[in-house]
Amino acid sequence: MPSKGKNTNQTKPVQSGKQIKSKPSVSQKGIAKSSIIEKIDGWFKPRLNLFFFISLTLTVLCGLFLFDVKISTGGDDSHYIEMANDYLRGRSFPSWHGPLYSIFLSLPILILGVNVVVLKLFSFVFIIAHLFLFYFTFRKHLSPTLFAIILLITGVNSTILYFASQTYSEAMYMFLQSAGVFLFIQTYLALETAPDFRVKDQLLYWLLIGFFVFLASLTRNIGVVALLVMVVFLLLNRKYLSSMLLLGSYFVFLLPYKLYKALVWDAGRPKGSSQFAEILLKNPYNRAEGSEDFSGMVIRYFENARLYLSKHLMVGLGLQDPTAYDKSWFVTLVVGAIILVALVYAFRRSRIMLFIGLYLAVSASATFIALQQSWDQMRMVVIYIPMLLVLMSWGLQQLSTRKGFGFVAVVLPLLLVFVFFKTFELTAERMKSNQKVLSRNLKGNLYYGFTPDWQNFLVMSKWVGQNLPDSVVVASRKPSMSYIYSGGRDFYGMYRFPVEEPKKLVDALGSRVGEMVVIPDKNLDSSCPPDVRQRLKSSVVGYVAEGTDVYGLYRTGTPEDNGVKQAIDEYSMPSVTTDSLLRRVGASSKQCFAVSPDSLISTLHRNKVGYVIVASLRANPNMNTGNIINNIQRYLYFVELKYPGILSLVHQIGATEAEEPAWLYQLNYQIYGL
């Protein structure tokens, strides 16, 4: 960077978007009111490097004791590995999740194969590199006392360190995010303090910043927010040329990438549903619930703010039990108020903190809008925890300079010390519990540490890899995990049970097959002989469910379906019209949905699925309550409902319900001439 000529520890304040004469900053003005804090800062400042190395050492030690060689049950981490393998084989370009992390993983996979431990070590390195950049970014912009404690909190934070031994993209993203923020702040300070910073010299730095922002946006889609905030921030500070250089530098990398992807990967390939359409869904696992309207998106924003600020952020700071489900509007408002206070003071006192505040506020808001509440994952907020600590601590420090709030300057460091001890306490507990698991895993027991439901599922995946030829397509609820534990064979993913809103399906079927009659399935089973029941099922075109009650939709408009009405009359089977059924489910308080069994079986047949793994994966991962994630079970139930006998059991692991078994079923299409 060019020489700045003068001390850049303090930046010029901003008032109403304009530069004004520099005022004393907190270190000169606010802390002067508190001799205690001033003396503490005087002790910490020359020792800040020491605290950084202590924090770094704690990160390495705690990270090693917390290291997890298993694949997590979330599935996304193994999916990154599977996508990397598919990319290497030229099958598909990584999608949905940011593609860069999978592309990065493809390099060590190319050299060493799928070695999960080696892949996880890269995340460990990314977390350490993030800590380096975090330190050099903020060491001159926050009280040494506060920053030293924040470094220690970050160093022992088990929530952050969890991602140091996972093949999730969070560790890589935190590094790229930190690199972009560090370079932007340094370049901005150089612009402010070095009048001889020529355009051609700036260009190199803007290209470098654009490169890291580009990489971050390919790692996680939310990364593009950094570009937006940086450009707007430069415009607010009348750095018009710099804003254009930054924007241009981003497109220098984006356009060749788009061209490469379009020519090599997208040409002639079918397009799936857009990510924007997926974001708008009320429930990503149940399209029958439809899409959110404007009021729904507003509710989603505030509910997600409550979820991530009062639950996940508090867990990340060691202030809430990780197993608790508590969410608090009070905590959400307190956190939001502190961030708002920091932004207000930043407008007048520090452009650096203004940039950080805007970046965090816009990124968090975009996250709260884009995510359905059912996602409910720590990984969505963990990437911001270190910078949130800096911003909130800085904001409270500014507040302490206001008359009547001097006590905050004393309470704040004590609060951070308390957070450190709570964080370290949680980390110590997790290290202790992880030692036995890690020891067994390193000795070769790759399933130790998983609950029985997952053990049976993974062992079944291994069984498939050892006993079925690769030419056979096997479906799995977690195909990427099955891919890892089967030794690298491909699986077809059955992620969802594809249901529709009843009226939508009934109308679609009516326009296609004509007149239909509705027979409650329980009446069909009890009213007519098995051979008649089997014959009638060939006329089923759909099912509508109301809670646990199922209603079959039988076509009657063709000559071969004449037996439906005849059977109704002969066996006095209760039946209703489709209009009556729709009125019933429309007024029902139970969960209602509709499915087409022919579409279900057609999807499996079209994808050449010959076998399906069915597992007893817990709905509550902490205990066996009997409630399971039953997407595949429900899918196959409606297939079997129309096509009895199409499924045959091939293998089972776990004998009783208490053992949470897994099953492997074969699909016998030939029975029905499919």
JOHUHU-V651141 format. One record per residue. OMEGA is omega in radians with two decimals (NA if undefined). Layout:
omega=OMEGA
omega=OMEGA
//
This chain:
omega=3.06
omega=3.09
omega=-3.08
omega=3.01
omega=3.13
omega=-3.08
omega=-3.12
omega=3.12
omega=-3.14
omega=3.11
omega=-3.11
omega=3.12
omega=3.10
omega=3.08
omega=-3.11
omega=3.09
omega=-3.11
omega=3.08
omega=3.07
omega=-3.13
omega=-3.07
omega=3.07
omega=3.02
omega=3.11
omega=-3.11
omega=-3.08
omega=-3.14
omega=-2.98
omega=-3.02
omega=-3.06
omega=3.12
omega=3.13
omega=-3.11
omega=-3.10
omega=3.13
omega=-3.14
omega=3.14
omega=3.12
omega=3.12
omega=3.10
omega=3.12
omega=3.11
omega=-3.06
omega=-3.00
omega=-3.14
omega=-3.11
omega=-3.07
omega=3.09
omega=3.12
omega=3.14
omega=3.07
omega=-3.13
omega=3.04
omega=3.12
omega=3.13
omega=3.11
omega=3.11
omega=3.11
omega=-3.12
omega=-3.09
omega=-3.14
omega=3.13
omega=3.11
omega=-3.14
omega=3.14
omega=-3.00
omega=-3.08
omega=-3.10
omega=-3.12
omega=2.95
omega=-3.11
omega=-3.13
omega=3.11
omega=3.08
omega=-3.10
omega=-3.11
omega=3.09
omega=3.11
omega=3.07
omega=3.14
omega=3.14
omega=3.11
omega=3.09
omega=3.12
omega=3.11
omega=3.11
omega=3.12
omega=-3.10
omega=3.14
omega=-3.11
omega=-3.06
omega=3.07
omega=-3.13
omega=-3.08
omega=3.13
omega=2.95
omega=3.08
omega=-3.00
omega=-2.95
omega=-3.06
omega=3.11
omega=3.09
omega=3.10
omega=-3.14
omega=-3.12
omega=-3.13
omega=3.07
omega=3.09
omega=3.11
omega=-3.07
omega=-2.97
omega=-3.03
omega=-3.09
omega=3.06
omega=-3.00
omega=-3.11
omega=3.11
omega=3.13
omega=3.13
omega=-3.13
omega=3.08
omega=3.08
omega=3.10
omega=3.13
omega=3.14
omega=3.13
omega=3.11
omega=3.12
omega=3.08
omega=-3.13
omega=3.07
omega=-3.10
omega=3.10
omega=-3.13
omega=-3.07
omega=3.08
omega=-2.93
omega=-3.04
omega=-3.11
omega=-3.03
omega=3.13
omega=3.07
omega=3.12
omega=3.12
omega=-3.10
omega=-3.07
omega=3.11
omega=3.14
omega=3.12
omega=3.07
omega=3.13
omega=3.10
omega=-3.14
omega=-3.10
omega=-3.09
omega=-3.02
omega=-3.09
omega=3.10
omega=3.08
omega=-3.08
omega=3.04
omega=-3.09
omega=3.05
omega=3.11
omega=3.10
omega=3.03
omega=2.91
omega=-3.09
omega=-3.03
omega=-3.10
omega=3.12
omega=-3.13
omega=3.13
omega=3.08
omega=-3.12
omega=3.08
omega=-3.13
omega=3.12
omega=3.12
omega=3.14
omega=3.13
omega=-3.11
omega=-3.13
omega=-3.13
omega=3.13
omega=3.13
omega=3.12
omega=3.12
omega=3.10
omega=3.08
omega=-3.10
omega=-2.95
omega=-3.12
omega=-3.11
omega=-3.14
omega=3.12
omega=-3.02
omega=-3.08
omega=-3.10
omega=3.06
omega=3.10
omega=-2.99
omega=3.14
omega=-3.13
omega=3.13
omega=3.06
omega=3.14
omega=3.10
omega=3.12
omega=3.13
omega=-3.12
omega=3.09
omega=3.09
omega=3.12
omega=3.13
omega=-3.12
omega=3.05
omega=3.11
omega=3.01
omega=-3.06
omega=-3.12
omega=-3.11
omega=3.14
omega=3.09
omega=3.13
omega=3.11
omega=-3.13
omega=-3.10
omega=3.14
omega=-3.13
omega=3.14
omega=3.13
omega=3.11
omega=3.11
omega=3.11
omega=3.14
omega=3.04
omega=3.05
omega=-2.99
omega=-3.14
omega=3.14
omega=3.14
omega=3.12
omega=3.10
omega=3.13
omega=-3.13
omega=3.13
omega=-3.12
omega=3.10
omega=-3.11
omega=3.04
omega=3.14
omega=-3.08
omega=-3.04
omega=3.07
omega=3.10
omega=3.13
omega=3.14
omega=3.11
omega=-3.11
omega=-3.11
omega=-3.07
omega=-3.03
omega=-2.96
omega=-3.02
omega=-3.04
omega=3.07
omega=-3.11
omega=-3.13
omega=3.13
omega=3.06
omega=3.10
omega=-3.08
omega=3.13
omega=3.11
omega=3.11
omega=3.11
omega=3.14
omega=-3.07
omega=-3.12
omega=3.05
omega=-3.14
omega=-3.09
omega=-3.13
omega=-3.14
omega=-3.09
omega=-3.13
omega=3.13
omega=3.05
omega=-3.09
omega=3.14
omega=2.94
omega=-3.06
omega=-3.12
omega=3.10
omega=3.12
omega=3.09
omega=3.10
omega=3.12
omega=-3.12
omega=-3.07
omega=3.11
omega=3.09
omega=3.07
omega=3.10
omega=-3.12
omega=-3.00
omega=-3.13
omega=-3.08
omega=3.12
omega=-3.01
omega=3.11
omega=3.13
omega=3.04
omega=3.14
omega=3.12
omega=3.11
omega=-3.07
omega=3.10
omega=3.11
omega=-3.12
omega=-3.12
omega=-3.10
omega=3.13
omega=-3.04
omega=3.02
omega=-3.02
omega=3.03
omega=-3.13
omega=3.13
omega=3.12
omega=-3.14
omega=3.12
omega=3.13
omega=3.11
omega=-3.14
omega=3.13
omega=3.10
omega=3.12
omega=3.08
omega=3.13
omega=3.13
omega=-3.14
omega=3.13
omega=-3.12
omega=3.11
omega=-3.07
omega=-2.93
omega=-3.06
omega=3.09
omega=-3.14
omega=3.12
omega=3.05
omega=3.11
omega=-3.14
omega=-3.14
omega=3.12
omega=-3.14
omega=-3.13
omega=-3.11
omega=-3.12
omega=3.14
omega=3.13
omega=-3.14
omega=3.11
omega=3.11
omega=-3.11
omega=3.14
omega=-2.99
omega=-2.99
omega=2.94
omega=-3.07
omega=-3.10
omega=-3.14
omega=2.94
omega=-3.06
omega=3.10
omega=-3.04
omega=-3.14
omega=-3.09
omega=-3.05
omega=-3.11
omega=-3.11
omega=-2.99
omega=-3.13
omega=-3.13
omega=3.06
omega=3.08
omega=3.12
omega=-3.08
omega=-3.10
omega=3.10
omega=3.11
omega=-3.13
omega=3.11
omega=3.09
omega=3.08
omega=3.13
omega=-3.10
omega=3.12
omega=-3.14
omega=-3.12
omega=3.14
omega=-3.12
omega=-3.14
omega=-3.14
omega=-3.12
omega=-3.13
omega=3.10
omega=-3.10
omega=-3.03
omega=3.12
omega=3.09
omega=3.11
omega=3.13
omega=3.07
omega=3.10
omega=3.11
omega=3.11
omega=-3.10
omega=3.10
omega=3.12
omega=-3.13
omega=3.10
omega=3.11
omega=3.13
omega=3.13
omega=3.11
omega=-3.12
omega=3.09
omega=-3.13
omega=-3.11
omega=-3.09
omega=-3.03
omega=-3.14
omega=3.14
omega=-3.11
omega=-3.14
omega=-3.14
omega=3.14
omega=-3.12
omega=3.10
omega=3.04
omega=3.11
omega=-3.04
omega=-3.09
omega=-3.12
omega=-3.09
omega=3.03
omega=3.02
omega=-3.05
omega=-3.13
omega=3.13
omega=3.10
omega=-3.12
omega=3.11
omega=-3.10
omega=3.08
omega=3.08
omega=3.09
omega=3.08
omega=3.13
omega=3.12
omega=3.14
omega=-3.09
omega=-2.96
omega=3.13
omega=3.14
omega=-3.13
omega=-3.13
omega=3.14
omega=3.13
omega=-3.14
omega=3.14
omega=-3.11
omega=3.06
omega=3.10
omega=-3.02
omega=-3.13
omega=3.07
omega=3.07
omega=3.11
omega=-3.12
omega=-2.99
omega=3.07
omega=-3.12
omega=3.02
omega=3.07
omega=-3.10
omega=3.07
omega=3.04
omega=-3.08
omega=3.00
omega=-3.03
omega=-2.98
omega=2.93
omega=-2.97
omega=-3.14
omega=3.12
omega=3.05
omega=-3.01
omega=-3.09
omega=-3.12
omega=-3.13
omega=-3.14
omega=3.12
omega=-3.13
omega=3.13
omega=-3.14
omega=3.14
omega=-3.09
omega=-3.03
omega=3.12
omega=-3.04
omega=3.10
omega=3.05
omega=-3.06
omega=3.09
omega=3.05
omega=-3.04
omega=-3.14
omega=3.10
omega=3.11
omega=-3.11
omega=-3.03
omega=-2.97
omega=-3.04
omega=-3.12
omega=-3.11
omega=-3.10
omega=3.10
omega=3.13
omega=3.14
omega=-3.13
omega=-3.13
omega=-3.08
omega=3.10
omega=3.14
omega=3.13
omega=3.09
omega=3.14
omega=3.06
omega=3.03
omega=-3.13
omega=3.01
omega=-3.01
omega=3.12
omega=3.12
omega=-3.11
omega=-3.14
omega=3.12
omega=3.07
omega=-3.05
omega=3.10
omega=-3.12
omega=-3.00
omega=3.14
omega=-3.10
omega=-3.10
omega=-3.14
omega=-3.12
omega=-3.10
omega=-3.12
omega=-3.13
omega=3.12
omega=3.14
omega=3.11
omega=3.14
omega=-3.04
omega=-3.05
omega=3.09
omega=-3.13
omega=3.07
omega=3.10
omega=3.12
omega=3.08
omega=3.10
omega=3.11
omega=3.12
omega=3.13
omega=-3.12
omega=3.08
omega=-3.12
omega=-3.09
omega=3.11
omega=-3.14
omega=-3.05
omega=3.06
omega=3.13
omega=3.07
omega=-3.11
omega=3.09
omega=-3.14
omega=3.11
omega=3.02
omega=-3.12
omega=3.12
omega=3.09
omega=-3.14
omega=-3.11
omega=3.13
omega=3.12
omega=3.13
omega=-3.12
omega=-3.13
omega=3.13
omega=3.05
omega=3.13
omega=3.14
omega=-3.10
omega=3.12
omega=3.00
omega=3.08
omega=-3.06
omega=3.13
omega=-3.07
omega=-3.02
omega=2.97
omega=3.01
omega=-3.02
omega=-3.05
omega=-3.13
omega=3.11
omega=-3.13
omega=-3.05
omega=3.09
omega=-3.09
omega=3.01
omega=-2.89
omega=-3.13
omega=-3.11
omega=3.13
omega=-3.14
omega=3.10
omega=-3.09
omega=3.11
omega=-3.10
omega=3.01
omega=-3.13
omega=-3.12
omega=3.11
omega=-3.07
omega=-3.12
omega=3.10
omega=-3.12
omega=3.12
omega=3.04
omega=-3.11
omega=-3.13
omega=-3.07
omega=3.13
omega=3.07
omega=-3.03
omega=-2.99
omega=-3.03
omega=3.12
omega=3.13
omega=3.13
omega=3.08
omega=-2.97
omega=2.98
omega=-3.10
omega=2.99
omega=-3.14
omega=3.03
omega=3.09
omega=-3.09
omega=-3.09
omega=-3.02
omega=3.14
omega=-3.09
omega=3.09
omega=-3.12
omega=NA
//
